Amino acid sequence: MSQAEGARLFREAWIAGVHQHFPGEPKAGYVTPWDDTPQWEREAAGSVYEQVRHFIEISGGTTARLSREQKSRFVATCWTAQMFKHFEDPKPGYVADWPDLPGWQQETDADIFEAIEKALN
């Protein structure tokens, strides 16, 4: 899968996770379709996809044994690094540490990791 395809997979998993886990009606920006997603966000999604893909591959597929929390933390940390890359002074919510993220976002990040695992099998 190319990085562009991986970025789209990341975004689709994010949107599905938001619809599943977000309490109430999510902000429009949370569920913006791929074609309307800003370029910086596409690039960030592609980079995080590549980091997760590489982590899974160099782990010999043993990431299936990680807990959902561990998977979620990995995605969240990779995303935070991208926010610092793309923004001089990112909003605090964009770079919050994993324990400070809302539960719906923690679950969505785990879903993203698992969607990438599934795509690699």
RODO-2510 file (C-alpha; in nm, 4 decimals, decimal comma):
residues 121
     n   res          X          Y          Z
     1     m     0,0000     0,0000     0,0000
     2     s     0,1394     0,3413    -0,0925
     3     q     0,1739     0,6198     0,1628
     4     a    -0,1139     0,8051    -0,0075
     5     e    -0,3367     0,4977     0,0192
     6     g    -0,2243     0,4531     0,3800
     7     a    -0,3108     0,8146     0,4557
     8     r    -0,6599     0,7584     0,3192
     9     l    -0,6930     0,4373     0,5253
    10     f    -0,5862     0,6351     0,8333
    11     r    -0,8475     0,9044     0,7637
    12     e    -1,1243     0,6533     0,6959
    13     a    -1,0421     0,4681     1,0195
    14     w    -1,0431     0,8008     1,2052
    15     i    -1,3852     0,8959     1,0681
    16     a    -1,5283     0,5505     1,1457
    17     g    -1,3865     0,5699     1,4991
    18     v    -1,5293     0,9162     1,5558
    19     h    -1,8719     0,7984     1,4435
    20     q    -1,8465     0,4974     1,6748
    21     h    -1,6922     0,6509     1,9853
    22     f    -1,7665     1,0255     1,9892
    23     p    -2,0420     1,1153     2,2359
    24     g    -2,3045     1,3128     2,0481
    25     e    -2,2587     1,4937     1,7198
    26     p    -1,8914     1,5373     1,6218
    27     k    -1,7526     1,8635     1,4847
    28     a    -1,7638     1,8762     1,1054
    29     g    -1,3835     1,8875     1,0904
    30     y    -1,3610     1,5529     1,2678
    31     v    -1,5474     1,3787     0,9869
    32     t    -1,4425     1,5813     0,6823
    33     p    -1,4252     1,3496     0,3799
    34     w    -1,0812     1,2751     0,2334
    35     d    -1,1267     1,4984    -0,0698
    36     d    -1,1907     1,7972     0,1584
    37     t    -0,9165     1,7166     0,4108
    38     p    -0,6453     1,9880     0,4268
    39     q    -0,3093     1,8990     0,2714
    40     w    -0,1198     1,9219     0,6017
    41     e    -0,3607     1,6718     0,7543
    42     r    -0,3238     1,4340     0,4600
    43     e     0,0536     1,4518     0,4972
    44     a     0,0342     1,3928     0,8730
    45     a    -0,2004     1,0960     0,8241
    46     g     0,0378     0,9471     0,5674
    47     s     0,3367     0,9903     0,7963
    48     v     0,1618     0,8298     1,0929
    49     y     0,0399     0,5462     0,8700
    50     e     0,4018     0,4844     0,7635
    51     q     0,5257     0,4909     1,1241
    52     v     0,2627     0,2402     1,2348
    53     r     0,3201     0,0205     0,9273
    54     h     0,6944     0,0170     0,9849
    55     f     0,6509    -0,0567     1,3559
    56     i     0,4246    -0,3518     1,2763
    57     e     0,6655    -0,4858     1,0147
    58     i     0,9828    -0,4567     1,2234
    59     s     0,7986    -0,6191     1,5132
    60     g     0,7411    -0,9269     1,2989
    61     g     0,3653    -0,8932     1,3291
    62     t     0,3746    -0,9364     1,7066
    63     t     0,1965    -0,6061     1,7604
    64     a    -0,1263    -0,8063     1,7689
    65     r    -0,0216    -0,8920     2,1243
    66     l    -0,0155    -0,5261     2,2317
    67     s    -0,3067    -0,3926     2,4326
    68     r    -0,5447    -0,1433     2,2748
    69     e    -0,3999     0,1174     2,5095
    70     q    -0,0468     0,0518     2,3838
    71     k    -0,1632     0,0734     2,0221
    72     s    -0,3537     0,3933     2,0929
    73     r    -0,0587     0,5524     2,2725
    74     f     0,1670     0,4793     1,9744
    75     v    -0,0704     0,6440     1,7268
    76     a    -0,1236     0,9428     1,9562
    77     t     0,2503     0,9976     2,0030
    78     c     0,3165     0,9763     1,6296
    79     w     0,0326     1,2226     1,5651
    80     t     0,1668     1,4661     1,8260
    81     a     0,5060     1,4707     1,6524
    82     q     0,3299     1,5554     1,3260
    83     m     0,1473     1,8447     1,4901
    84     f     0,4804     1,9901     1,6017
    85     k     0,6097     1,9406     1,2478
    86     h     0,3168     2,1166     1,0801
    87     f     0,2450     2,3938     1,3327
    88     e     0,4805     2,6427     1,4966
    89     d     0,2520     2,6730     1,7999
    90     p    -0,0102     2,3945     1,7865
    91     k    -0,3294     2,4120     1,9892
    92     p    -0,2871     2,2344     2,3251
    93     g    -0,5526     1,9782     2,2287
    94     y    -0,3481     1,8822     1,9209
    95     v    -0,0473     1,7885     2,1347
    96     a    -0,2087     1,6633     2,4550
    97     d    -0,0437     1,3633     2,6170
    98     w    -0,2341     1,0366     2,5826
    99     p    -0,3822     1,0314     2,9377
   100     d    -0,5252     1,3778     2,8721
   101     l    -0,7054     1,2770     2,5518
   102     p    -1,0782     1,2120     2,5687
   103     g    -1,1757     0,8452     2,5796
   104     w    -1,3362     0,8586     2,2348
   105     q    -1,0062     0,9748     2,0855
   106     q    -0,8067     0,7076     2,2676
   107     e    -1,0419     0,4408     2,1301
   108     t    -1,0301     0,5896     1,7804
   109     d    -0,6491     0,5880     1,7828
   110     a    -0,6520     0,2188     1,8776
   111     d    -0,8972     0,1543     1,5930
   112     i    -0,6581     0,3257     1,3513
   113     f    -0,3683     0,1050     1,4598
   114     e    -0,5833    -0,2069     1,4237
   115     a    -0,7094    -0,0985     1,0803
   116     i    -0,3480    -0,0701     0,9643
   117     e    -0,2674    -0,4129     1,1150
   118     k    -0,5628    -0,5647     0,9328
   119     a    -0,4623    -0,4041     0,6020
   120     l    -0,1134    -0,5553     0,6305
   121     n    -0,2412    -0,9113     0,6844
***
